[in-house]
Amino acid sequence: MDLIKEIQAELLEAKNWPSFKAGDTLVVTYKIKEGDKERLQSFQGVILQRRGSGATETFTIRKMSGNIGVERVFPINDPFIEKIEVLKRGAVRRARIFYLRDRKGKAARIKEKRSFSKA
């Protein structure tokens, strides 16, 4: 099994994404190919989960589009991801926050984690 992990590590590009976890609000900018054209598109939402490890690691983002919830799963090593930007750090107690799917309005809010800076 170590041989497989070694080969995967050689083939994967090492990208330095910011650290993020469930409850954080992210903007993922990714490339879309339409015919012979390429364009960038952003997807902003809350991280529901992060799963897997190594080459198969993925994260799920949920956003509200109108009154409809839209979820998208991104592989962390996707070559089409251009940029990942953390907007807010969420204070949640679980690694997978699927309970957010059933909530609407104010009940769907996540507290922001406080960061204290020494001034």
C-alpha positions in Angstrom: 0.0 0.0 0.0 2.9 2.4 0.6 3.9 2.0 -3.0 0.5 3.4 -4.2 0.8 6.4 -1.8 4.3 7.1 -3.0 3.3 7.1 -6.7 0.3 9.4 -5.9 2.5 11.8 -4.0 4.9 12.0 -7.0 2.1 12.6 -9.5 0.2 15.2 -7.5 1.0 18.9 -7.7 1.6 20.4 -4.2 -0.8 23.3 -3.9 -0.7 25.5 -0.9 -4.3 26.1 -0.1 -5.3 28.0 3.1 -6.4 25.8 6.0 -10.2 25.4 6.3 -12.7 23.1 7.9 -16.4 22.6 8.3 -18.3 25.8 9.1 -15.9 28.1 7.2 -17.2 30.3 4.4 -15.1 30.0 1.2 -14.9 31.3 -2.3 -13.6 28.7 -4.7 -12.6 30.1 -8.2 -12.4 27.4 -10.8 -11.9 27.1 -14.6 -14.8 26.1 -16.9 -14.1 24.9 -20.4 -16.8 25.6 -22.9 -15.7 24.3 -26.3 -12.4 26.0 -27.0 -13.0 28.9 -24.5 -12.0 29.0 -20.9 -13.5 31.2 -18.2 -13.3 31.5 -14.4 -16.3 31.0 -12.2 -16.7 31.5 -8.4 -18.7 29.4 -6.0 -19.2 31.0 -2.5 -20.6 29.0 0.4 -20.2 27.2 3.7 -18.1 24.1 4.0 -20.3 21.2 5.1 -17.6 18.5 5.3 -14.1 17.6 4.3 -13.4 14.0 3.7 -10.7 11.6 2.4 -7.0 12.0 2.4 -4.2 12.4 -0.1 -5.2 12.2 -3.7 -8.9 11.5 -2.9 -9.6 14.3 -0.5 -12.7 16.3 -1.2 -14.8 19.1 0.4 -18.5 19.9 0.1 -19.7 23.5 -0.2 -23.3 24.6 0.2 -24.8 27.9 -0.9 -28.3 29.3 -1.3 -29.3 30.3 -4.8 -32.6 32.0 -4.3 -34.6 29.7 -2.1 -32.8 26.6 -3.3 -29.8 25.0 -1.6 -27.0 24.1 -4.0 -24.2 21.8 -3.0 -21.0 21.1 -4.9 -18.2 18.6 -4.1 -14.7 19.7 -5.1 -11.6 17.4 -5.1 -8.9 19.3 -3.2 -6.3 18.3 -5.9 -8.5 19.4 -8.8 -6.3 21.0 -11.5 -9.2 23.3 -12.5 -9.3 25.1 -9.1 -7.5 28.4 -9.5 -8.0 29.9 -6.0 -9.5 29.2 -2.6 -10.2 32.1 -0.4 -11.4 31.9 3.2 -13.9 34.7 4.0 -15.0 33.7 7.5 -14.0 31.1 10.1 -17.1 29.4 11.5 -17.4 28.2 15.1 -19.0 24.8 14.9 -18.6 21.7 17.0 -18.9 19.0 14.4 -16.8 17.9 11.4 -19.8 17.4 9.2 -22.6 19.9 9.5 -25.4 18.3 7.5 -28.0 19.7 9.9 -27.6 22.9 8.0 -29.6 21.4 5.2 -32.8 21.4 7.2 -32.4 24.9 8.5 -33.7 28.2 6.9 -33.2 31.9 7.6 -31.8 32.9 10.9 -31.5 29.2 12.1 -29.0 28.5 9.3 -26.5 31.1 10.6 -23.1 30.0 11.9 -21.3 32.0 14.6 -18.0 33.5 13.5 -14.9 32.4 15.3 -13.3 35.2 17.2 -9.7 35.9 16.6 -7.9 38.0 19.1 -5.0 40.1 17.8 -2.5 41.8 20.1 -2.4 45.5 19.2 
